[in-house]
Amino acid sequence: MSETLLDVKGMSCPLPILRANRSLRSMAAGEKLRVLATDRAAIADFKAFCQETGHALVAMSEEAGVLSFVIRRRADPPEAS
């Protein structure tokens, strides 16, 4: 599966979460989004975001002050008939 890259370096809360949410909405279930951020608040924000939305926070790392989050998009709930 492909991995989409979202660069939100230099943006402050809540922009990284809002941009990630917008990207995830246009992705298929199971696809991965890698988010690059520099806002330290993004660590707690992305953990909470994934917990609340059902997306999976697959990996998180930091290198040279840049935080990297890999999020796997959740499956859409079945539609009610």
N, C-alpha and C positions, 0 to 999 in steps of 0.2 A: 504494500500500500504506500501511497505517496505521503509526503510530509510537507505541509505548507509552512512557510516561514513568515512570522509577523514581527517586524522590528518596531518596538515602541520605546527604544532607548531615549532618555531625556524627557519622557512624559511622566507626569505625576498622577497619583491616584485622583480620580477613578478612571482616567483615560485608558491605561493598559487593559483593565478588565472590560471596559466597554468595547474596545476594539477587538479583543479576543472573542467576546460574545458574538459580535457581528460576524466575524470570520467563521466561527463554529456553526452558526446558523446556516451558512451557505455550503457546509461540508456534508459528506455522506457519513452515516454511522460507521464508526471504527477508524475513520481517517484521523491522522495526527496533525496537531498544530504545535509548532515550536515557536515560543514567544521569547524574544530577547528584550530585557528590561534593565533599567538602572535604578529604579525607585525601590529602596529597601522595603517599603511597605508592601510591595508586590508579593513578597514571600507569604505573608499571612493572607493577603487578599486572594491569591490564586488557590491556596489551600481551602479557604472558606467558599470561594466561588465553585470549586469542583465538588465540594461536599454538598452544597445547596442545589446544584444543577444536575448532579449525577454523572458529569463528565469525569474521566479518570485522569488524575495527575500521575503520569507514568514515570517522569523523571524530573529532577530539579538539580541544577548545578550552578556554580559561579566560577568565572574565570576573568581575571583582570577587572573586577568591578562590574562585570556584565552578568546578570542573572539569566539563566536559561530554563524555561519550563516546557515540558512536553506534555500535551494534553490530548487524550484520545476521546473523540466525540462519542457521546452515548448513543445508544439505539433510541429511535423515536418510540414513544409509547404507542401501542395500537390505538387506532382511532375508534371511538365509540360509534356504534351503529344505531 
